Amino acid sequence: MPENGCSVNIKYSVAPIIQAENVTKVYRIGKVDVPALRGVSFSVEAGEFVSIVGPSGSGKSTLFYILGGLTRATQGRVTIDGEDFAQMSDAKRTEMRKHKIGFVFQKFNLLPTLSARDNIQIAREISGRNGADPDFFKNVTEMLGVAARLDHRPSEMSGGEQQRVALARALINRPAIVLADEPTGNLDSENSGIVLNMLRVANQKFGQTVLMITHNPEAAEVGDRIIHMRDGHIVTPEQDPQWTRH
C-alpha cells in the first residue's frame, strides 16, 4: 500500500496467506502431557476476515500464538505468506512479525510510561521505520476516536480508549495480517463496536487479512467466515454448544 494513501486494491495470493496443516500442540505439565491442539488444519486467503470461536480451553488462543510465531507447534506446519514458521530461525521469525503481522491482545499491552502517541509510534520504530506516516496516523486515530487523547498515558485513559490505541499500534505499519485475540473481551458494547468496525475497515479499506479469536458469537459474525473450535479440534457449528445456543 502506498505510504501516502489509505486505500488499496486487494491483491489475492495464489496460495493462502495463512495455512495450518495438522497442527498439534502439547504442553508438558510435570509428568503429564496436556494436548491443547489436536491436528488442526485450515487456510485463510489474502483479504479474508476470519473469526475463530470456541469456549475457554478450546485451543483457540494457543492457535493464535502459533500462527503469530510467538510459540512453536509440537507437530505440523504453519505457513505465513508462503514461508514456514517451523523452519525459520528465531531472528527471521521476529522479522516476519515486525513487518507482516499486527497483534491486538485482550490485555492492551501498552507501555505505561509512554503517551498514546508514543505507544503507537513505537511500532514503527521497532520495525525500523522512521515515524508514522502523518496522513495515515491521523486517519487511523480519528477513526478510532483517540485523536484527542494522544498526549495521555494509559493510566489516564479508559479501557476502551486503551484498546483503541492498541489497535492503532497494530495497524500503523499496515501489516499484511492482523491477528486479534479477544479484542473486545474487556470492553463495553460501545467500545466493542468501534473496535470491530475498525477491524472491518482494516480488512476492507486497507486490504489487510484479519484473523480474530473470540468467544463472543456476535463479535464473530463481523467476519466473512467463522471457524469453530472445541477441545483442540475444528468442529462444525452443530458441534459447538455455545453456537447452537446463540
N, C-alpha and C positions, 0 to 999 in steps of 0.2 A: 504494500500500500504506500502511496506517496506520502512523504513527510508533511506536506502542507495541505492534506485533504482528510476528509472524514468518511469517505465512502469508497468502496472498491467494487470491482467486478469480481465476483467469487469465481475462483479457478478450481475446478474439481480435479483431484488427482486420479490417475488411472487406478492406483492401489489405494486402499483405505488409509486414512491418516492415522488411525489408531486400530491396531489389531492385536487381540489377545487369543492365544492358542493353547488350550489345555493347561491353563494357569492354576497351579496349586501352591498354597502357602501353608506351612505347618510351623507352629510355634512350639518350642521345647520349654515346658514349664516343669522344673525339677526333673523327674524321670519320665514324665508323661508327654507324649506328642499330642498337641491340640490343633486339629485342622481348622483353618479359617476359610480357605478356598479349596474347592474340590473339583478341579478340572474345568475351569471357566473358559469359554470360547465365545467371542463376538467381535464385531468390527464396527467402526464408525467412519462414515465417509466425510471427506472435507466439506465444510459448510453445514453439517448437521448440528442440531441441538438435541442431545440425547439425555434423558433423565434415567438414573438408576435408582430404583426404590426397593425398600426392604426394611424389616424391623431391625431393632438392635440385635447384633450378633449374627446378622445375615452374611457378613463378609464384605459389605459394600465399601466401608472405609478402608479396609485392608487393600481392596482392589484399587481404590483411589491412590493410595501411597505407592503401589506397584506401578500403576500407569504413569504417575508423575516422577518415577525414578527415585523416590525417596526411600524405598526398600526394595529388596530383590525377591523375586518369586523363588520358591523352593524348587519347582519344576515348571516347565512350559516356556512359552516365548511371548514377549511383548515387543511389538514393532511400532515405533512412533515415526511417522513420515518416512517410512522405508528403512529406518535404522533400528537394529535390535539392541534394546537396552541391556540385555543379558551379556552381550559381547563387548560392551563399552567399558573403558576404564572409568574410575570414579571421576577423574578430571573431565573426560568427554561428556559424561552424563550430566555433570554440573553445568557445562557449557550449553548443553541441549536445554536444560531447564531455564537458564538465563535468557535464551534467545527465542525459544519456541513455545514455552509453556508459561501461562499466568495462573497463579494459585489464589483461590479465595477459600478461607477457612472459617469454620463456625466461631472459633475464638480469634478475634480480629488480628492478633499478632502485630499490632502497631508498636513502634518504639516509643516508650513513654516520654523520653526527653526531647523528642522532635515534634515540631509542629505538623499539622496535617499536610501542609505543602511539602515539607521535607520528607515526610513518610512516603509520599507519592513519588517525589523526585529521586529518592534513594534507589528505586528500582532501575532507573535509567543509569545511575552511576555504577551500580553493581554489574550491569550488562556492558559497561564500557562505553556508554554513550554520554554525551555532554549536555546534560539538562534536558528537560521535557520540551517537545515542540510546543511553542506557545499557543497556537491555534487549537491543536488537539487537546492540550491540557485544559484550556478554557472551556471547550465544548463538553468534555467528559465531566469536569467538576460542576459545570452548570446543570447538565442533565441529571446528575446525581444529587443536586441540591446542596452541595458543600462549598460552593464558591465563596460564600461569605464567612466560612469557618476555617479557612486555610491557615490562618495565623494562630489557631488554637491547638493546644496539645490534647492528646487523647483523654486525659483526666477532666478536661473542660468540655467534652462532647458527650452526647448521649450514645447509648449502644448502637442505635440506628445510624447515627452520623459516623461512628467509628467503622461500622461495616461498609458504609458507602465510600469512605476514604480507602478502606482496604480493597474494595472493588476497583476504584480508580487506580490504585497502585498496580493491580493485576493487569489492567487494560493498557496502561500508559506506554508500554513497549510494543503494543499491537502484536502480541504473540499469535501464532497460528492456532494455538489451542488454549482454551480457558478451562481449567479444572476447578470446580466449585464443590466443596464438601459441606453440606448442610448450611448453605449461605444465609438461610432465613431462620435457622434454628433458634436463635436468641432474639428474634425481632418481633415487634407487633405487626398487625396486619398492614398498616400504612407503609412502614419501612420495608416489609416483605415485598409489597407491591412495587416499590421503587427499585429494589434490587433485582427482582425478577424481570421487570421491564427493561432495565439496563442490560441484563444478560441477553435479552432478546434483541436489543439494539446492537450489542456487540456481535451477535450472530448474523443479523440481517443487514445491518448497515456497514459494519466494519469487516464483515466476511470471516469472522472467527468461528472455529469449531468449538462448541460448548458441550462439555460433559458434566452434568450436575448430579451429585449424590444427595438424596433426600429421603426422609421417612414420611414426608407430607404428600399425600396423593394430589392435593390441589396445586401445590407448587410443581409437582412432576408434570402436570398437564400443560405447562407452559412450553415444554419441549415438543419436538417433532415426533419423537418416538420414545417409548418407555420400555426399559429392561427391568424385569422383576428378579429379585434375589431372595433366597431363603436357605439358611443352613449351608452357606458356601456354594450353592448351586444357582444357576439361572433357571427360573421356573416360568410357567405360564401364568397369566393373570388369575386364572381359576385356582391355581395352587398357592396364591398369595392371600391369606385370610384378611390382611389389612385392606387389600384392594377390593375384595368381594364385599366387605362391609361398607366400602365407600359409596 
